[in-house]
Amino acid sequence: MTQASDPVATQTGRIQRKVIGVLSCAQVVSGMGMSVGFAFSALVVNELSGSTALSGLAGTAVVLGAALFALPTARAAGRGGRRAGLSLAYGIAFVGALIAVTAIGLELWPLLLAGLLLLGAGTAGNLSARYAATDLAPPGYAARHLSWVVWAATIGAVAGPNLAEPAAELGERLGLAAEAGPFAIAGLTFALAGVILNLGLRPDPLVLARSLAIPSPGAPFPARTSVRSAWVALKLVPAARRALLAIAVSHTAMVSIMSMTPVHLHQGHAELRVIGIVISLHVAGMYLLAPFVGWLADRAGKPPVLVLGMLLLLAAAATAGMGGHNVPMVTVGLFLLGVGWSCGLIAGSSMLSESLPVEIRPVVQGLSDLVMNISGAGGALLAGAVMGATSYQALAGVVGVMVVVTAATLVRGNGARPAPGGRYELPVG
């Protein structure tokens, strides 16, 4: 029976189109909140604390929050569906925004950092939303559907910082400090994203996918939410391990070079305006080609696109590293860095989802986001240490070696192989 003549497949297709639309709308809205809050967090911490060194803790708090809430978001989805997981993440981010507004009013920078930690849950929600796009994706379309949700986040990320000035004016009209305005707007966007998801994600894509899933040989899987189950699943499924490796390395490479590029260009006496353009083109490389990357991953296969991503990251490191303080060369390198990251994230995320039984997917996806965020934070710290001790060129060399080793690992083989006996033996958790 063809999909066209299968009423279940036809109805599922209609629901999936709705799911993509709802997730994309929520990504635009929440992306605005995340970017407008994050963009000026370091500046506000600096003003409240009077310390430039402490201002760097703002970004660290958001990244740690994204890592901290990745697994709780995934476990909530594993138990109650995607609506439950995303609502938890955006609800925590909403509370974080309220705490940030309060902290600014009280001029307490430690309380602001606590609010930013909770605000990081918004990033965890945005990352989890891309996986929700794969729950009902038909075979061969997971990467494309995921890529559209990733692409939608670009709109919010670009538009968010431009809301800062009107947000500050709104804050003053409400009797708040001007600096609290962006965080008040962030709170509203997270609340709106939660409303969009709770009204629009019906039926829940993960719950429906589980009801439609063909049971594996033996007893049907219960929904598993334990971290131990996730590690066992990764141990049993080589494709999932390779996908996780590619995601983590892509993110580490991207964050390492991107975070040190402004410092490197500033040392070469580049103007702040020029540095901003370089980073903007880097962000364009990360997101604008996402739909094409998703199409390519579905057509050519995920493993080849992951290897392509590693080659692009290698080319990026070589171009930026050998460019010295030549702005055009560094810009090309940063653009390639963004595209390589996009290949790793989109092909890796869709490969991870497709290689696992639907019952265990959410918690493994959450573990993947946890590892990705920790890797990114570690990459930023390592990058600072390497560049401080040696040079930007040495940092590019370290990244180049890392991606070459990863590419070699990826080409050794691919495919999900079940445990002996034809089914995945996962512990109940």
N, C-alpha and C positions, 0 to 999 in steps of 0.2 A: 504494500500500500504506500503510495507517495504521500509526501507531506501535504500536498494540495488537497488530497482526498481524505486525509486523516483529520477528523474534527478536533481531536485533542491537540494535535500539533498546531492546527490553525488557531485555535483559541489561545494556546500558549504563546504563539507568535505575537498575537495582539497584546497580550499581557506584557510580554517582554518589551515591546515598543513603548508601552506606557511606562514601564519601569525605567527604561533609559531616559525618557523625558523627565520623569520625576526626579531621578538621581541627578541629572544634569542641572535642573533648576535649583535643587538644593545645594549643589556644588558651587554654582555661581553666587548664591546668597551667602553661604557659609564662608566661601573663599574671600569675599569682601570683608567679612568680619575678622577673619584670621589675619589678612594682610594689613588692614587698617590698625588693628591692635598691635601686631608684631612690628610694623614699620617704625613706630615711634616709641616702642617700649624702652629701648636703651637710652633714648634721650630723656625720657621721664625719670628713669632710675638715676641717671646722671644728675638731673636737676634736684631730685629729692635727697640724694646721698652726698652730693658734692664731690663725687669720686668718679673719674673716668674708668678706673680699673673695675669698680663695682658695676658700672653700666654694662659691661660684658656679660654679667650674670643674667641679664634679661633674656638674651637669646638662648643661653644655656638652660634656663628654667623652662622655656617653651619646648625646647627639644626634649628635655628630660620628661616633661609632661606628656608629650606625644608617645614616648617609649613606655612610660609608666601606665598609660591608659589603653595601650594597644591590646593587651590580653584581656582586661576586663570587658572592653568593647566586643571582642571576639567571643568571649564566653557568654556574654549576654545574648549575642546573636545565635550562638549554638543552642542555647536553652529556649529562647523565645522568638527567634527570627530576626531578620535584618532591621525591622522597625525598632525592636527592643535594643539592639546593639547601638544603632545610630542615635536613637533618642537618649540613651545613657551618655554617649560621648558629647553630644551637643548640649545636653542638660548640664553636665559638669562644666563645659566651657562657658555656658551662660552664668553659672555661679562664679566662675573665675573672673568674668568681666565685671560682675557686681562687686566682688572683693577688690578688684583693681580700682574701680570708681571710688569706693570707700577709702582705700589706702591713699589715693591722691588727695582726697578731701582732708584726711587726717595727717597728710605728709609723712607717712610711714613707709619707707622703701622696703623693709623686710616683708611687710604685709603685701606690698605690691608684687614682690617676687613670688609669694605664695599664690596670689591671684594669677600670675603668669604661668605658674606650674599647672594650675587647673585649666587655664586657657589652652594649654597644649593638647588637651583632650579634643579640641576642635580639629587639630591636625590628624589625630588618631581617627576621628570620624570621617574626615575627608579621604584618608587613605583606605579605610574600610569600605567606603562607598564604591570604590572601583571594583572591589571583589563582588559586591552585590550585583553588579552588572553582568557577571558571568553565571549566576545561578541558573537562569533559564535560557542561556544562550544555546542555540542549536549547535551540533558538532561542526567545527570549522569556522565558527564565528566569535568565539570567546574573546580573542584579542581585539577584534574590531569593536565589539560592544564595550569592552573595558576602555579602549582608547578614547571613545567619545566622551566618557565621563571624566577621564583625565584631562582631555582637551577643554571641557567646560570649566574646569577649575581655573584656566588661564584668564577667563573673563573677569572673575572675581578678584584674582590676584593682581591684575593690572588696574582694575577700577578702584580697589580698596584704598590705596594710599591717596588717591585723588579726593577721597571723601574727608580727609583729615581736617582741612580748613572749615568746610561747612559743619563738620562734626564738632569742632571747637566752638563755633558760633552757637550751635544748638545747645552745647553744654552750658555756656554762659547764660543763655536764655532760660535754662532750667534751673539756674542758680548753682551750677556746678563749676568747678575750676575748668578753665579752657582745656587743660591737658586731659581731663577726664572724658571729654566729649567723644574721642575715638573709641574708648572702651565702652561707653554707653551705646554707641552705634554697634559695636561688636556684639554686645549682649543681645540687642534687638535682632541682629541678623541670625544669631544662633537659635533664638526662640522661633523666628520665622522659618528657618530651615527645619526645625523639629516639627512645626505645624505642617509644612509641605509634605514631609515624609510620612507623618502619621495619617494624613488625609489621602495621600496619593499612593503609597505602597500597600495597596489592598487589591488582590491578595498579596501576602508577603511572599517575595520571590523565593526565599530560602525554604520556607515552610511548604510552598507549592512544589519546589524542586524535590524535596524529600518525599512528598506524597506520590510523585510521578516516577521516582527512581526505581529501576529494576533491582530487586534485592540481589545481593551477592550470594554465591553458593553458600549454603549453610544458614545459620540463623541471621536474621536481619540485624543490621547495626543499630544500636541505640545511639541517640545523639550524645557525642562525647565532648566534654569541655575541659578535660584535665590537660595540663601541660605535658604530663608523662605520656599521654596518648599521642600528643602531637610529635614528641620526639621519637616515639616508636614508629609512627607513620613515616616520618622522614627517614628512619633507618631502613624501613622496608621498601621504600619507593625511590629508586635512584633519580628518576626525573625530577621529583620534588626537591631532592637535595641539591641537584644542579641548578634548579630554578632559584632556590634560596641563596645559593652561593653567588649566582649572577646578580641578583637584586642587591645583595649586601655589598659586593665589590663595586658595582656600578655606582651606588650611592656614596660609598667611601671615596672613590676616585673623584667623583664630581665635587663633593663637599671639600675635599682636601685642596684641590687646585682652585676652585672658585673662591673659597674663603681667604686665600692668601693673595689672589690676583690684585685686589684693590691696594693692598700694602705694597706689593711689588711695583705696580704702576705709579703709586705715590712716590716711591723711592726714586723713580725715574722722572719725577717732576711733572707727571701728567695732571691736568686739571681735574677737579672733582666732576665737572660736567662730562668730561671724556670718560672717566671711570664709570659714571652712571650709564653712559651709552653702551660701554662694553658689557656691563652686567645685564643690561636690558636685552641685548642681542643674545646673550647666554640663555636667559630665561625664554626667549623666543625659540631657541634651539631645543629647549627642554619640552615645550608644549605644542608649538604650532604644527609640527609634523606628526603629532601623535596619531591622527587618523590614518595617515599613510603607513606609519610603523605598524599599527594594528592590522591593516590590510595585508602588508607584507608578511607579518608573522603567521597569519592564517593561510596565506597562499604558499609561501616558501617553507613554512615550518618554524616552530619556535627555536629549536637549537641553532639553526643557521643564523637567525636574527640575533640571538644572544652572542654568537661568535662575531658577527658583524659589529655589534655594540662594543665588544672588547677591542676590536680593531680601530673603531672610531675613537674610543677613549685613548688608545695608544697613539693614534695620529694627533689627537688633541694635546696630549702631554708632550709629544715631540715638537709640535708646532709652537705651543706656548713657551716651552722650555728653551728652544733654540731661538725664539724671537727676541730674547733680551727685553729691552724696554721699547721695542718697536710695536706701537699700538695696533696697527693693522694686523700683524702676525698674531699677536696675543688675542685679538678679537676673533680671528678665524679659529684659533685654538679653543677659545671659550665657546664658540658656537658649536664646533664639533663635539666638545665636551657635553653640551646639552643634548645633542642628538644621540650620542652614545648612551647617555643616561636614560633617555626615552626608550631606546631599544631594550636596555636591560630591564627597566621597570615594566614595560608593557608586555614584552615577550615572556619575561620571567614570571610575572603575576598570572598571566593566562595559562602558562605551562604548569604552574603550581596548582592552579584550580583544576585543570583538566586531568591531572595525574592522580587525583585523590578521590576516594568515595565521598559523596555529598555529606555523609554524616560527620566526617572528621574535618571537613574543609575549614570551617570558621576558626577553630582554635589554631590550626596550622597557619592559616592566613594571619591571624593575630601574632603568632610567634614570629612570622616572617617580618611583620612591621616592627616588632620589638627589636629584632636583630638588625634590621635596616637602620632604625633610628640610633641605636647604640653604636653601630658601625660608623654612622655619619658623625656623631659626636666625638667618637674616638679618632676618626680621620681628621677632624678639625684640630683637635689637640695635638695629634702627631704632626700635622702639617706645620703648625706654629713652631713646634720644637725643632723639626728638621730645617725649616727656613731660618729660624733664629740661629741655629748652630752652623748651618752651611749656606745654602742659597735656594732661590726659586728654581733654578735649573736642577739642583739635586733633588728637590721635592718632585719635580716632573719625572726624573729618572726613577725614583722609588715607585711612583704611581705606574710608570710604564712597565716595570718588572712585575708588579702585582697583577696587572691586567693580562700580561703575556702568560703568566703561570695559570691564571684562571681560564684563559682561552684554551690552553693545552688540556686542562681538565675537562672542559666542555666538549671537546672534539673526540674524546675517548669513547663516547657512546651516549645514547639517549634512550628514552622510553621508560615507562613505568612498568616494573616487573613485580607482580604480586609475590607474596611469600609462598613457599612450597605448599601445595594443596589447593592452589587456585584462588585463595582469598586472603584478605588482609587480616592478620590476627592482631587485633588491637585490644589493649586492656580497657576494661570498663572504668570510667572516671566521671 
